[in-house]
Amino acid sequence: MSAFALKLFNIQIRHTYYANGISNDFEIIPDEATKAFMHHHRMQLLSYEGTYEMIWLTANLENLFEVFQQKMADAVLRFHVKLRNPYAINFSTLKIQLETIYAFTNMEGVTSLHKNIYVDETDKVPFHQTMNSLASADPLVWGSLQIQLGKVWRNPTDQLPIPYTLQIKAREVIWRYQVVDLHQRIKSPLKIVIDQDDSYFIYSGLDGNTKVHLFESKQPIALRATTQQFFSLKMYPKSSTKSSTSTEKVLIERLPLPNVRLLENNVVKGGIFYSDVVVYV
């Protein structure tokens, strides 16, 4: 007998770090009790492009809503939210701590699974409230998710699947460029320009080595996997004004972006995160 595949809900994980918003850095895994429930009721969790979709396979096409209400609506499905990419924490505003965990639910009856626009500290609860000892042994588990099936399909006229979202925001950090003058090409003052704007970075001088020039962003800048903006390094004559562009020389047309694997916590600045980028001219 053939089965009818009914899509109950999907969960899309979005991240502002990526230009298209799609993140494959995280995965959603059912706990053991949920796996058993899904197996018993012929449910499958499929994943594609940062989206997880719950499918219910059934041969009973008549009174489908009534069957769901009688057999499944009272169930609560529980999942672990886990890092697939351990470096994702470096470019996310997430803060993983041993004693707390992010908790997400559809109990409020809205499609956003967290309290505010993005996942933040208001979503955290004590770890022991939601997670079992098995999950506590996995350092990559950073979130718990509960889906009350009764909140998914409440009326026969509901349009399925219900689209749920987890929205994660990219971390904003101080960008610091270390410009290494290997071949003594730097003969006059420098500036870092974003497209045509040179107001984002300040020159911090030399670090004690006459070959290393330091620049630091005035304010934290959001990390991005790719950007359409050009971060360029320019040199302008001492006799010229900094705002003059007629005699500028472009040393590096497109500076590299920060390496998120090297993100550090700057305790000198009160815990602000920063990224060092080393470039050679």
MOJONOR-V138979 format. One record per helix or strand of 2 or more residues. SS is the DSSP state (a for helix, b for strand). FROM is the first residue (numbers start at 1). LEN is the number of residues. If there is no record, write none. Layout:
SS_FROM_LEN + SS_FROM_LEN
This chain:
b_4_12 + b_26_5 + a_32_9 + b_43_6 + b_51_8 + a_64_8 + b_76_8 + a_86_6 + b_100_6 + a_121_3 + b_124_3 + a_127_3 + a_133_4 + b_141_8 + a_149_4 + b_162_7 + b_172_9 + b_190_5 + b_201_6 + b_212_6 + b_221_2 + b_231_5 + b_249_4 + a_260_3 + b_264_3 + a_267_3 + b_272_9
